[in-house]
Amino acid sequence: MADRVTVIGWDGSPLTEAALGALGAASLVAGAAHHLALPEVPPGAERIRLGSVGLAARRIARHRGTAVVIADGDPGFFGVVRTLRAPEHGLEVEVLPAVSSVAAAFARAGMPWDDARVVVAHERNLRRAVNVCRAHPKVAVLTSPGAGPAELALLLRDVHRTFVICEELGGAHERVTVLTSDKVAEHVWRDPNVTLVIGGGIGAGTGPTSAGGAAAPGGWLAGHDAGYPPPVRGWSLAPAEYGAAPDEGEAPQLRAVQLARLGPRQGDLVWDIGAGSGAAAVEAARFGAAVIAVDRDPDACARASAAARRFGVLLQTVHGTAPGVLNDLPEPDVVRVGGGGAAVVAECAARRPERIVAHARTRDGAEEVVRALADAGYAVECSLLQSVDLDPQTPADAGSGAGWRERERTVVFLIAGSRAG
């Protein structure tokens, strides 16, 4: 029975001597159709078309002889190596990698990619891959049938991006096409392909930029966007940090608890309804989530966009009044309701996000929101939060020096709902 398998990465280049030696000695070869058609595959070897890698691994483990698996690019990067190394197969794996398809795609585009996000798109997780493309200015998508460039572009809808679509990299029919996202769905694309989704206006396509717009020196951490480190330190900052007026915006303490209850993360889409200055929207985006900030005030939408630029994140603003404006938005994972009360909360709950947070100034308002969430089948928690902003530099009693002056006191009900099941 086979206890060793050699995995050969193929990028269209001539095979190395080590790869030719392993392939020449193989009594079983597994790969895609174009791999099995290579002239170097021994004519007498058993051939397995790679569909399910798990099934192929079980067949390889039972094979009496020498096994080789051929895979595109670097098979250790979102490739077959992870499955072959699963303990239940008992295989010793040797890897002879080639240039990864992601590296090749960015090379064809003439772009650096240390600041790119890389996602794998399948039909079951396509929406999450699209959310990464919404949230980040440079994303490489390893596509699959049913989750290709056209499907990505359709789900991005009114978010403008440039697509670099690299079909059959390294093959005889390699083709690289550059299109704006509104044109991508008009074409049929060949598999396999790698799609680069570029845009957003914060240095996308050229690497990180400085505050003045000039190219910044290379970063130190792969997979992060412009900003090495982020341009502003800290979370839950004062409203003024986001361009809000002194009497505008929620207390930072309330915002911190709201974000803690929502838990925005990579691949999520966050709705921030009644976004105001955009403070909560920007902070959710700093966690890596895609964010749509909704407000009925066009000036608030402009301030949210400006705050996003200052903090080096991407978000989409939508001018309109909830709940009506929500009808055309893509499905959210988590929702923050900053305005609109129980009616908006009920409309959001009908879209079945995992979590919803809202707040109310009065007990009556809080009870209405709690009822809306409970009626929709959400598990609900409600807390009364009080925060007091103190001035430690100014004694309350200048004569005695005792105490601090109170600048502002906020008392608010926080309501959080979690979807059951």
Disulfide bonds with the S-S distance in Angstrom:
none
